[in-house]
Amino acid sequence: MICVGTVTRTRPQMLSNLLKSYSRLNVPEGIRLHFIIIENNETTSLGQAIENFREQVPKSTVQYELETRLGIAFARNRALEAALAAGGDILTFADDDETVEEDWLAQLLAARDAQDFDIVASPVRLAPPPASASSWNRMVWSGMDRMNRNSEAKSIRLVERGKAKHIKLATGSWMGKLEFFRRTGLRFDNTLGLAGGEDWQLWTDALKLGASTTWTPHAISYERVPIERLTLHYQYRRSRDHSSILIERRNSKGSKTGSPKMFASILGRVWTLSYCILAAPLTGGRTLVRAASCLGSIVGLLRGHLGFASLHYQTTSGS
C-alpha cells in the first residue's frame, strides 16, 4: 500500500489541480493507493473538494484530517503518523501548489525499488507563468526557471557520477519507506514552527540514522507559481528565510558558526551578487533573480547569526 500524502493550507483551487493530477496516475500492478490529505488550518474547509476527489478515485481510499497546529512540520508529521497507522508500506509527498505527471508515482517507485532505498526524491519543475503575468513577472519567472533547471542538471550530474546520496531531498516530490520511520522513530522537526526547511532537515537526520537515499530525474512534478511570488522581493525573502533557518538550526545544535567562516561565506555571496547585477543587461534581467536570492541569503545569514527567527510560512500565496 502506498500512502499518497498531501498537506495544504488555504489553497483550495491549487489543491484541486493536484488532486485531479493524482486521479490520472498510472498505478503499477499490485499497488493499492491510500490518499492522506492534511489541512493545516483552524477549521476544515475542503469537504466538497475531498468528496469530489473520492468520486474521481473509486478504487482508492481517501483520508482527510485537520491539523490545527500551524506549521508544515506538524502537518507532515500528521500525514506520516496516519500512513503508519494505516499500515502503509510507502509514503509520498507532493506540494499542494503542484501537479504530477501520470507516471510520477511509477517512476518514484521504480527508483526506490532499484536498491530498496529508504528515501527518494525527484525534480519539481516550474509550470508556465499565469496568463495574467506582466512582462516583469515573466522575466522573474525566466530567472527562477533558469536557476531551477541548473539545479536539476547538477543533480543529474551527481547521479551519473554515483553521488546521488549527496543530493538534498525535498518533499516537493518525495517517497519514503515507512519501515525506516517505524524502526528509527524519525519525524519532521516540529520545533521549526512556521520557518520551513523541515524536509532538508529530515534528510540530514535520516542520513545520520543510516538511511539510503537517491534521486531520480524521471518522476516529474510541476509547481504553479502565483503572481505574488513572481517578484524580486519574494525571491529575496524566500532566500533570506531559508538561510536564516539554516543558521538557526546549526546554532540550536550547539555548532556556532565562527566569524571567519561566516565572513568567507558572505564574501562569496557578495561576489556572486555583484556579478549577477553587472550581467543583468546581458541576460534580459534574468540574473536579477539570482541577485535577489543572493542578497537574501546574505541578510539571512546575518539574521540567523543574531538569533532572529524565521516565519516564512506564516502566510501563504496562491488560491
Secondary structure, DSSP 8 states (H G I E B T S, - for coil): -EEEEEEESS-HHHHHHHHHHHTT----TT--EEEEEEEESSS---HHHHHHHHHH-TTSEEEEEEE-S-SHHHHHHHHHHHHHHTT-SEEEEE-TTEEE-TTHHHHHHHHHHHTT-SEEE--EEE----TT--HHHHHHHHHHHHHHHHHHHHHHHHHHTT-GGGS---TTEEEEEHHHHHHH-----GGGTTS--HHHHHHHHHHHTT--EEE-SSS-EEE---GGGSSHHHHHHHHHHHHHHHHHHHHHTT----HHHHHHHHHHHHHHHHHHHHHGGGTTTTHHHHHHHHHHHHHHHHHHHTT----GGGS----
